[in-house]
Amino acid sequence: MNKNTVVYVLSDSIGETGEQVAKAAVSQFNSGKYETRRFPYITEEKQIIEILEEAKEEKCIIVFTIVVEELRNILIQKAKEYDIKAIDLMEPILEGLKSVVGSSPKREPGLIRRLDEKYFRKVEAVEFAVKYDDGKDSRGIKKADIVLIGVSRTSKTPLSMYLAHRNIKVANVPLIPEVAAPKELFDIDPKKIIGLTANPIKLNEIRQERLKALGLNDTANYASMERILSEIEYAEELMKKLKCTVIDVSNKAVEETASLIFEMIRDDEIS
């Protein structure tokens, strides 16, 4: 490539894809003497004409990732008029996918970035759930979208992770009679707190299985009916004080409980 070669990258989004492809292509030539000029967020014909007016004075090529059909067609037409080589990176792929999936592309700029943002929100929510799982740090209570409380083995952790994968930041707090409930629970909106309870017989079975899995004696106090009833009584009294919603998870899969929580969130947003 000669010293004065310019690669123009035009996009109706941020233009990162076009720039990376252009750099990858340029790297295949012995001479690295080139300049890349990126023009993001192309939304008007006027912008395209201004850029081409500049480009026609250069030894250049245009690479573009414009998916809005009207703008794409204008660019192609104007590039021909100015006798500038213009390469559409997206159209061949869009047409190929269209023939395979049998539907037309949305032609909305910036969708990949929106998908990335959604992914990172999910990662953030999962990390949050891990950090504030099982009452590790009560500071998470005020930062959470939802706070789950309940005695041991009421599905707090799996429910937290399930909700996190739906981009909801969840902290969960185990309720133990001998340990005072975090004061932060009384400082937040009760609508953010979900109390989880279960049938004592069901809890007894689950805890016995848990002890067996750990190689411990299933007659330990943790799984005794007396202990379970004591914990449930304490938890129910606390939930009444907090005036929070209570869900019985005895015969519910995590997905069912999560569905109920989603409904509550939607109702709160509407009201």
C-alpha contacts under 8 A as a table, 3 or more apart, distances in Angstrom:
res1	aa1	res2	aa2	distance
1	M	5	T	6.57
1	M	29	F	6.82
1	M	30	N	7.37
1	M	31	S	5.18
1	M	32	G	6.88
1	M	33	K	6.32
1	M	34	Y	7.05
2	N	5	T	5.64
2	N	31	S	7.24
2	N	33	K	6.26
2	N	34	Y	7.26
3	K	33	K	4.91
3	K	34	Y	6.08
4	N	33	K	7.45
4	N	34	Y	6.53
4	N	35	E	7.77
4	N	58	E	7.38
4	N	59	K	6.36
5	T	33	K	7.25
5	T	34	Y	5.06
5	T	35	E	6.52
5	T	58	E	7.36
5	T	59	K	5.26
5	T	60	C	5.44
6	V	34	Y	5.74
6	V	35	E	4.82
6	V	36	T	5.90
6	V	37	R	7.32
6	V	58	E	6.93
6	V	59	K	6.32
6	V	60	C	4.58
6	V	61	I	6.58
7	V	22	A	7.40
7	V	34	Y	7.37
7	V	35	E	6.13
7	V	36	T	4.79
7	V	37	R	6.28
7	V	60	C	5.67
7	V	61	I	5.17
7	V	62	I	5.91
7	V	63	V	7.08
8	Y	36	T	5.99
8	Y	37	R	4.97
8	Y	38	R	6.04
8	Y	39	F	7.57
8	Y	55	A	7.76
8	Y	60	C	7.17
8	Y	61	I	6.20
8	Y	62	I	4.66
8	Y	63	V	6.03
9	V	15	G	6.89
9	V	18	G	6.06
9	V	19	E	6.09
9	V	22	A	7.87
9	V	36	T	7.18
9	V	37	R	6.02
9	V	38	R	4.60
9	V	39	F	5.99
9	V	62	I	5.99
9	V	63	V	4.90
9	V	64	F	5.50
10	L	15	G	6.47
10	L	18	G	7.50
10	L	38	R	6.11
10	L	39	F	4.89
10	L	40	P	5.99
10	L	42	I	7.07
10	L	62	I	7.37
10	L	63	V	6.41
10	L	64	F	4.63
10	L	65	T	6.48
10	L	66	I	7.17
11	S	14	I	6.36
11	S	15	G	4.89
11	S	18	G	7.53
11	S	39	F	6.43
11	S	40	P	4.94
11	S	41	Y	5.90
11	S	42	I	5.82
11	S	64	F	5.70
11	S	65	T	4.96
11	S	66	I	5.02
12	D	15	G	7.36
12	D	40	P	5.99
12	D	41	Y	4.28
12	D	42	I	4.44
12	D	43	T	6.19
12	D	65	T	7.10
12	D	66	I	5.21
12	D	67	V	7.19
12	D	68	V	7.49
12	D	109	P	5.81
12	D	110	G	7.64
13	S	40	P	5.71
13	S	41	Y	4.82
13	S	42	I	7.29
13	S	66	I	7.72
13	S	109	P	5.41
13	S	110	G	5.04
14	I	39	F	7.99
14	I	40	P	4.71
14	I	41	Y	6.03
14	I	110	G	7.40
15	G	18	G	5.43
15	G	19	E	6.26
15	G	38	R	6.79
15	G	39	F	7.11
15	G	40	P	5.35
15	G	41	Y	7.87
15	G	65	T	7.02
16	E	19	E	5.17
16	E	20	Q	6.14
17	T	20	Q	5.29
17	T	21	V	6.24
17	T	65	T	7.58
18	G	21	V	5.23
18	G	22	A	6.06
18	G	63	V	6.48
18	G	64	F	6.12
18	G	65	T	6.03
18	G	89	L	7.26
19	E	22	A	5.05
19	E	23	K	6.16
19	E	36	T	7.61
19	E	38	R	7.00
20	Q	23	K	5.14
20	Q	24	A	6.15
21	V	24	A	5.05
21	V	25	A	6.22
22	A	25	A	5.15
22	A	26	V	6.15
22	A	63	V	7.11
23	K	26	V	5.07
23	K	27	S	6.13
24	A	27	S	5.29
24	A	28	Q	7.08
25	A	28	Q	5.59
25	A	29	F	7.77
26	V	29	F	5.72
26	V	32	G	7.22
27	S	30	N	7.50
27	S	32	G	6.98
29	F	32	G	7.04
39	F	42	I	7.13
42	I	47	Q	6.50
42	I	48	I	7.26
43	T	47	Q	7.40
43	T	71	L	7.37
44	E	47	Q	5.53
44	E	48	I	6.94
44	E	71	L	7.18
45	E	48	I	5.19
45	E	49	I	6.36
45	E	71	L	6.71
45	E	74	I	6.92
46	K	49	I	5.26
46	K	50	E	6.26
47	Q	50	E	5.22
47	Q	51	I	6.29
48	I	51	I	5.27
48	I	52	L	6.21
48	I	74	I	7.99
48	I	75	L	6.46
49	I	52	L	5.10
49	I	53	E	6.03
49	I	78	K	7.38
50	E	53	E	5.15
50	E	54	E	6.56
51	I	54	E	5.23
51	I	55	A	6.12
52	L	55	A	4.69
52	L	56	K	5.91
52	L	78	K	7.75
52	L	79	A	7.13
52	L	82	Y	7.39
53	E	56	K	5.61
53	E	57	E	7.37
54	E	57	E	5.91
54	E	58	E	7.40
55	A	58	E	5.27
55	A	59	K	7.77
55	A	60	C	6.68
55	A	84	I	7.97
56	K	59	K	7.63
56	K	60	C	7.80
56	K	82	Y	6.36
56	K	83	D	7.80
56	K	84	I	6.87
60	C	84	I	7.34
60	C	85	K	7.67
61	I	84	I	6.53
61	I	85	K	5.25
61	I	86	A	6.13
61	I	87	I	7.93
62	I	84	I	7.34
62	I	85	K	6.13
62	I	86	A	4.51
62	I	87	I	6.14
63	V	86	A	5.86
63	V	87	I	4.90
63	V	88	D	6.25
63	V	89	L	7.01
64	F	86	A	7.42
64	F	87	I	6.28
64	F	88	D	5.27
64	F	89	L	6.16
64	F	90	M	7.91
65	T	88	D	6.23
65	T	89	L	5.69
65	T	90	M	5.63
66	I	69	E	7.65
66	I	71	L	7.07
66	I	72	R	5.66
66	I	88	D	7.72
66	I	90	M	7.39
66	I	109	P	7.43
67	V	71	L	7.89
67	V	72	R	6.60
67	V	90	M	7.11
67	V	91	E	7.71
67	V	107	R	5.06
67	V	108	E	6.60
67	V	109	P	6.25
68	V	71	L	5.64
68	V	72	R	6.11
68	V	107	R	5.38
68	V	108	E	6.50
68	V	109	P	6.99
69	E	72	R	4.97
69	E	73	N	6.09
69	E	107	R	7.20
70	E	73	N	5.32
70	E	74	I	6.31
71	L	74	I	5.08
71	L	75	L	6.19
72	R	75	L	5.22
72	R	76	I	6.29
73	N	76	I	5.16
73	N	77	Q	6.09
74	I	77	Q	5.16
74	I	78	K	5.99
75	L	78	K	5.22
75	L	79	A	5.91
76	I	79	A	5.22
76	I	80	K	6.37
76	I	86	A	6.82
77	Q	80	K	5.32
77	Q	81	E	6.46
78	K	81	E	4.96
78	K	82	Y	6.24
79	A	82	Y	5.10
79	A	83	D	5.89
79	A	84	I	5.02
79	A	85	K	6.79
79	A	86	A	6.44
80	K	83	D	4.80
80	K	84	I	6.11
80	K	85	K	7.55
81	E	84	I	7.79
88	D	91	E	6.05
88	D	92	P	7.81
89	L	92	P	6.99
89	L	93	I	7.71
90	M	93	I	5.54
90	M	94	L	6.09
91	E	94	L	5.00
91	E	95	E	6.01
92	P	95	E	5.25
92	P	96	G	6.10
93	I	96	G	5.02
93	I	97	L	6.10
94	L	97	L	5.20
94	L	98	K	5.98
94	L	105	P	6.74
95	E	98	K	4.93
95	E	99	S	6.31
96	G	99	S	5.36
96	G	100	V	6.55
97	L	100	V	5.07
97	L	101	V	5.95
97	L	102	G	7.91
98	K	101	V	5.44
98	K	102	G	5.39
98	K	103	S	5.47
98	K	104	S	5.62
98	K	105	P	6.94
99	S	102	G	5.46
99	S	103	S	7.62
108	E	111	L	6.47
110	G	113	R	5.39
110	G	114	R	6.52
111	L	114	R	5.05
111	L	115	L	6.25
112	I	115	L	5.03
112	I	116	D	6.17
113	R	116	D	4.93
113	R	117	E	6.14
114	R	117	E	5.09
114	R	118	K	6.24
115	L	118	K	5.08
115	L	119	Y	6.22
116	D	119	Y	5.01
116	D	120	F	6.22
117	E	120	F	5.15
117	E	121	R	6.16
118	K	121	R	5.11
118	K	122	K	6.34
118	K	167	N	7.88
119	Y	122	K	5.12
119	Y	123	V	6.34
120	F	123	V	4.95
120	F	124	E	6.06
121	R	124	E	5.04
121	R	125	A	6.15
121	R	167	N	5.88
122	K	125	A	5.04
122	K	126	V	6.18
122	K	164	A	6.44
122	K	165	H	5.60
122	K	166	R	6.68
122	K	167	N	4.60
122	K	168	I	7.76
123	V	126	V	5.14
123	V	127	E	6.16
123	V	165	H	7.85
124	E	127	E	5.16
124	E	128	F	6.09
124	E	167	N	7.92
125	A	128	F	4.95
125	A	129	A	6.21
125	A	164	A	4.92
125	A	165	H	7.14
125	A	167	N	5.52
125	A	168	I	5.89
125	A	169	K	4.76
125	A	170	V	7.41
126	V	129	A	5.08
126	V	130	V	6.34
126	V	161	M	6.38
126	V	164	A	4.99
126	V	165	H	6.54
126	V	167	N	7.87
126	V	169	K	7.43
127	E	130	V	5.18
127	E	131	K	6.11
128	F	131	K	5.09
128	F	132	Y	6.09
128	F	169	K	6.14
128	F	170	V	6.94
128	F	171	A	7.51
129	A	132	Y	5.36
129	A	133	D	5.64
129	A	160	S	6.12
129	A	161	M	6.34
129	A	164	A	6.61
129	A	169	K	6.42
129	A	170	V	5.36
129	A	171	A	5.85
129	A	172	N	7.93
130	V	133	D	5.21
130	V	161	M	7.98
131	K	136	K	7.15
131	K	137	D	7.56
132	Y	135	G	6.10
132	Y	136	K	5.52
132	Y	137	D	5.67
132	Y	138	S	7.42
132	Y	140	G	5.80
132	Y	170	V	7.61
132	Y	171	A	5.03
132	Y	172	N	6.65
133	D	136	K	5.93
133	D	137	D	8.00
133	D	157	T	6.61
133	D	160	S	7.94
133	D	171	A	5.88
133	D	172	N	5.40
133	D	173	V	7.22
134	D	156	K	7.92
134	D	157	T	7.22
134	D	171	A	7.79
134	D	172	N	5.44
134	D	173	V	5.16
134	D	174	P	5.80
135	G	138	S	6.00
135	G	171	A	7.48
135	G	172	N	5.97
135	G	173	V	4.43
135	G	174	P	6.29
137	D	140	G	6.08
138	S	141	I	5.59
138	S	182	P	6.46
138	S	184	E	6.98
139	R	142	K	6.19
139	R	143	K	7.18
139	R	184	E	7.55
140	G	143	K	5.04
140	G	144	A	5.95
140	G	171	A	6.11
141	I	144	A	5.41
141	I	147	V	6.36
141	I	171	A	5.95
141	I	184	E	6.38
141	I	185	L	6.89
142	K	184	E	6.79
142	K	187	D	7.88
142	K	188	I	6.53
144	A	147	V	6.40
144	A	169	K	5.20
144	A	170	V	5.31
144	A	171	A	5.90
145	D	168	I	6.26
145	D	169	K	5.15
145	D	170	V	5.99
145	D	192	K	6.52
146	I	168	I	7.40
146	I	169	K	6.51
146	I	170	V	4.95
146	I	171	A	6.61
146	I	192	K	4.90
146	I	193	I	5.98
146	I	194	I	7.26
147	V	170	V	5.66
147	V	171	A	4.90
147	V	172	N	5.45
147	V	173	V	7.44
147	V	192	K	6.05
147	V	193	I	4.77
147	V	194	I	6.14
148	L	156	K	6.32
148	L	160	S	7.69
148	L	170	V	7.27
148	L	171	A	6.35
148	L	172	N	4.49
148	L	173	V	6.21
148	L	193	I	5.99
148	L	194	I	4.96
148	L	195	G	5.95
148	L	196	L	6.98
149	I	156	K	7.20
149	I	172	N	5.73
149	I	173	V	4.85
149	I	174	P	5.86
149	I	175	L	6.60
149	I	193	I	7.30
149	I	194	I	6.29
149	I	195	G	4.91
149	I	196	L	6.02
150	G	154	T	6.34
150	G	156	K	7.21
150	G	173	V	6.85
150	G	174	P	5.45
150	G	175	L	5.33
150	G	195	G	5.76
150	G	196	L	4.87
150	G	197	T	6.12
150	G	235	A	6.52
151	V	154	T	6.25
151	V	174	P	5.46
151	V	175	L	4.84
151	V	176	I	6.61
151	V	196	L	7.68
151	V	197	T	7.22
151	V	231	E	6.58
151	V	232	I	6.90
151	V	235	A	6.83
152	S	174	P	6.29
152	S	175	L	7.37
153	R	156	K	7.32
153	R	203	L	6.91
153	R	206	I	7.10
153	R	207	R	7.02
154	T	196	L	6.18
154	T	197	T	6.30
154	T	198	A	6.57
154	T	203	L	7.78
154	T	249	V	6.76
155	S	158	P	5.61
155	S	159	L	5.89
155	S	249	V	7.79
155	S	254	V	7.27
156	K	159	L	5.30
156	K	160	S	6.03
156	K	172	N	6.25
156	K	196	L	7.59
157	T	160	S	4.98
157	T	161	M	6.32
157	T	172	N	7.09
158	P	161	M	5.17
158	P	162	Y	6.14
158	P	254	V	7.13
159	L	162	Y	5.01
159	L	163	L	6.14
159	L	254	V	5.74
159	L	255	E	7.96
159	L	257	T	7.77
159	L	258	A	6.83
160	S	163	L	5.29
160	S	164	A	6.05
160	S	170	V	5.58
160	S	171	A	7.12
160	S	172	N	7.11
161	M	164	A	4.88
161	M	165	H	6.35
162	Y	165	H	5.36
162	Y	166	R	6.92
162	Y	254	V	7.59
162	Y	255	E	7.70
162	Y	258	A	7.48
163	L	166	R	5.07
163	L	167	N	6.74
163	L	168	I	5.47
163	L	169	K	7.49
163	L	170	V	7.20
163	L	258	A	6.71
164	A	167	N	4.99
164	A	168	I	4.77
164	A	169	K	5.77
164	A	170	V	6.66
165	H	168	I	7.21
175	L	179	V	7.54
175	L	181	A	6.90
175	L	231	E	7.60
175	L	235	A	6.20
176	I	179	V	5.37
176	I	180	A	7.60
176	I	181	A	8.00
176	I	231	E	6.51
176	I	234	Y	7.82
176	I	235	A	7.80
177	P	180	A	7.20
177	P	230	S	7.82
177	P	231	E	6.16
177	P	234	Y	6.06
177	P	235	A	7.86
181	A	185	L	7.48
182	P	185	L	5.89
183	K	186	F	5.65
183	K	187	D	6.99
184	E	187	D	4.99
184	E	188	I	6.76
185	L	188	I	5.94
185	L	193	I	7.94
185	L	242	L	7.57
186	F	190	P	7.96
186	F	242	L	6.61
188	I	192	K	7.29
189	D	192	K	5.66
189	D	193	I	7.45
190	P	193	I	5.28
190	P	242	L	6.28
190	P	243	K	6.10
190	P	244	C	5.01
190	P	245	T	7.85
191	K	194	I	7.59
191	K	244	C	6.19
191	K	245	T	7.12
192	K	244	C	7.84
193	I	244	C	5.59
193	I	245	T	6.81
194	I	244	C	6.05
194	I	245	T	5.21
194	I	246	V	5.85
194	I	247	I	7.25
195	G	239	M	6.42
195	G	244	C	6.56
195	G	245	T	5.95
195	G	246	V	4.39
195	G	247	I	6.16
196	L	246	V	5.78
196	L	247	I	5.11
196	L	248	D	6.00
196	L	249	V	6.55
197	T	232	I	7.32
197	T	246	V	7.06
197	T	247	I	6.20
197	T	248	D	4.83
197	T	249	V	6.12
197	T	250	S	7.47
198	A	202	K	6.93
198	A	203	L	6.53
198	A	248	D	5.18
198	A	249	V	5.42
198	A	250	S	4.62
199	N	202	K	5.24
199	N	203	L	6.24
199	N	248	D	7.67
199	N	250	S	5.64
200	P	203	L	4.93
200	P	204	N	5.99
200	P	225	M	7.12
200	P	228	I	6.32
200	P	229	L	6.51
200	P	232	I	7.76
201	I	204	N	5.01
201	I	205	E	6.39
201	I	225	M	7.66
202	K	205	E	5.22
202	K	206	I	6.27
202	K	250	S	6.46
203	L	206	I	5.06
203	L	207	R	5.98
203	L	223	A	7.96
203	L	228	I	7.41
203	L	250	S	7.93
204	N	207	R	5.27
204	N	208	Q	6.12
204	N	223	A	5.50
204	N	224	S	6.82
204	N	225	M	6.41
204	N	228	I	7.18
205	E	208	Q	5.23
205	E	209	E	6.31
205	E	223	A	7.95
206	I	209	E	5.20
206	I	210	R	6.17
207	R	210	R	4.85
207	R	211	L	6.19
207	R	218	D	7.92
207	R	222	Y	7.23
207	R	223	A	5.25
208	Q	211	L	5.19
208	Q	212	K	6.31
208	Q	218	D	4.96
208	Q	219	T	7.54
208	Q	223	A	5.66
209	E	212	K	5.07
209	E	213	A	6.14
209	E	218	D	7.47
210	R	213	A	5.09
210	R	214	L	6.37
211	L	214	L	5.07
211	L	215	G	6.25
211	L	216	L	5.03
211	L	217	N	6.42
211	L	218	D	5.43
212	K	215	G	4.90
212	K	216	L	5.49
212	K	217	N	6.68
212	K	218	D	6.09
213	A	216	L	7.51
216	L	220	A	7.97
217	N	220	A	5.90
218	D	223	A	6.71
219	T	223	A	6.48
219	T	224	S	6.64
220	A	223	A	5.83
220	A	224	S	6.62
221	N	224	S	4.97
221	N	227	R	6.38
222	Y	227	R	6.50
222	Y	228	I	7.43
223	A	227	R	7.06
223	A	228	I	6.88
224	S	227	R	5.34
224	S	228	I	6.30
225	M	228	I	5.04
225	M	229	L	6.06
226	E	229	L	5.31
226	E	230	S	6.24
227	R	230	S	5.11
227	R	231	E	6.26
228	I	231	E	5.11
228	I	232	I	6.15
229	L	232	I	5.14
229	L	233	E	6.09
230	S	233	E	5.25
230	S	234	Y	6.29
231	E	234	Y	5.15
231	E	235	A	6.09
232	I	235	A	5.01
232	I	236	E	6.02
233	E	236	E	5.26
233	E	237	E	6.26
234	Y	237	E	5.30
234	Y	238	L	6.32
235	A	238	L	5.16
235	A	239	M	6.15
236	E	239	M	5.05
236	E	240	K	6.23
237	E	240	K	5.19
237	E	241	K	6.42
238	L	241	K	5.06
238	L	242	L	6.23
239	M	242	L	5.00
239	M	243	K	5.96
239	M	244	C	5.89
239	M	245	T	7.91
239	M	246	V	7.46
240	K	243	K	4.92
240	K	244	C	6.93
247	I	257	T	7.58
248	D	251	N	7.87
248	D	252	K	7.88
249	V	252	K	4.99
249	V	253	A	7.55
249	V	257	T	6.93
252	K	255	E	7.90
252	K	256	E	5.84
252	K	257	T	6.37
253	A	256	E	5.27
253	A	257	T	6.58
254	V	257	T	5.26
254	V	258	A	6.10
255	E	258	A	5.04
255	E	259	S	6.09
256	E	259	S	5.06
256	E	260	L	6.50
257	T	260	L	5.20
257	T	261	I	6.44
258	A	261	I	5.02
258	A	262	F	6.18
259	S	262	F	5.06
259	S	263	E	6.34
260	L	263	E	5.15
260	L	264	M	6.39
261	I	264	M	5.02
261	I	265	I	6.23
262	F	265	I	5.09
262	F	266	R	6.21
263	E	266	R	5.12
263	E	267	D	6.11
264	M	267	D	5.07
264	M	268	D	6.18
265	I	268	D	5.15
265	I	269	E	6.29
266	R	269	E	5.09
266	R	270	I	6.25
267	D	270	I	5.16
267	D	271	S	6.10
268	D	271	S	5.20
